[in-house]
């Protein structure tokens, strides 16, 4: 399974914005340069993020973008959904239909469907604050009741 650049770049850009916008709006050109993402691509993504209420635009000299919510209230799943990045690991085109002839589900459909749900739950449980503060490593183990990776490595 692989996420497209749309979702990955949106999260990267939002994390960059979160780190850089404490006291001033951040121009997209600055984010594009630091993250090595095309400015025109970022403009498309930020239009969607703005419509979703995740960022605010500031016009004029010294303008750019600011976070619309606190980092603790901004979930990675919200960012992914805002840029229309589905986390669907089945090959089915229709949610209620299967991937085989006649709308039947393949033998592994439920496995991949459940994996997609777990990915969504994980991304919904991770905030932008977690990403910026680097608290993501080992999070899946903590959610599963396992010791953190550092403790497991000892």
N, C-alpha and C positions, 0 to 999 in steps of 0.2 A: 504494500500500500504506500502511496506517495501523495502528499499534499501538493497542490499546485503552488506556483510562486505567488499567486494572488493572496492567499491566506498567510503564507510565511512572510511576505514583504509587508503586509498590513500590520502584522504583529511586531515585526522588526521596527517599522517606522513609528508605531505607537510607543514602543519601549524607548526609542530614541527621543521622541517628543516628551515623554514623561520625565526623562533625565535632564532635558535641556530647557524646559519651559517654566521653571520655578517663578521667575519674576518678569518674563517678557514673552511675547509671541515668537514662535520659531518659524522662519521661512522654510518652505518645502525644499528650496535649493540646498539649504544647509543639511537637512536630513538626507536628501538624495546623495550629496557628496560624501557624508560620513558613512552611509550604509551601502554606497555603490549601487544605487537603484536609479533607474531612469526617472527624470523629473516628470515627464509626461505621464508615465505609469503611476507615479505617486499622486499626481493631480487627479487622475481617475479614481484611485482608491480613496483619497481624502474627500472627494465629493460624496462618495457613499458613506464614509465614516461620519461626515457632517450631517447628512440626512438621517442617519441613525442616532444622532444626538451624542456621539462619542467625542467629537471635537467641535470647537468653535473657531470660526475664521475671524481675523482682525484685518481690516483693509487699511490701505494707505502706507505711508512711510513707516518703517518699523513694524509692519504687519506680518502676519503669518498665521500660525495655528496655536491654539491652547487646548488643554484637556477640558472637556465639558463636565467631567465627573472626577471624583477623587480616584486615585490609583486603586484603592481598596474596593471601590465599587465597580471598577471596570474589569470585566471578566474576559479572558481570552476567547471564550466561546462567543461572546457578544461581538468581538472584533471580526471573528471568522464569519459569523452570520451576516454582519453588516456588509461585507464585501462579497457576499453570496458564495462562500466557499463551503459547500456541503461536505460533511465528513461521512461519506457513504462508501463502504468498502464492498458492498455487493455489486454484482454486475447488472442487477435489475434496473430497468428504466422506470418502472412504475412501482410505487411503494406497496400497493395492494396486489400486484401481480408478480409472478415469478419470472425467472430469466429464461425459462425453457418454452418450447412450443406449447401452445394452448394455455399459457399463463401459469404453468406448473412451476413450483420452486425446485431448484436443484437440491441435491442431498446436503450440501454444505451451506445453504442459504441462511438458516437460523444461526449458524456459527458466525458468519460474516456480519449479519444484521446485529447480533449481540455485541460483537466487537465494535461496530460503529456507535452503539449506545454507550459503551464503556469509554470510548474516545471522547464523545460529547460530554459525558459526566466528568471526566478528568479535566477537560478544557474549561468546563463550567465551574470547576472547583479551584481553578488557578486564576489569580487576579494579576493585573499588570504590576501591582506592587510586589507580588511574589516574584515576577520575572525580573524587575528592576533590582530588587534586593537579593536576587540569586537564591531564592528559597525553593526552587523547583526540583533540583536534583534530589532524588530519593522520595519525592512526594508520592509516587505510585506505591512504593513500599509502605509508606506510612498509612496510606488509605487502605491498604490490604491488611494492616495489622502487623506487618513485618518490621523488623528493626531497620533504621536508616542504612543507606549504603555504606556509610563510613563505619558504622558499628559492625555491619556484616563482613566488611573487609578485614577486620581485626582477627 
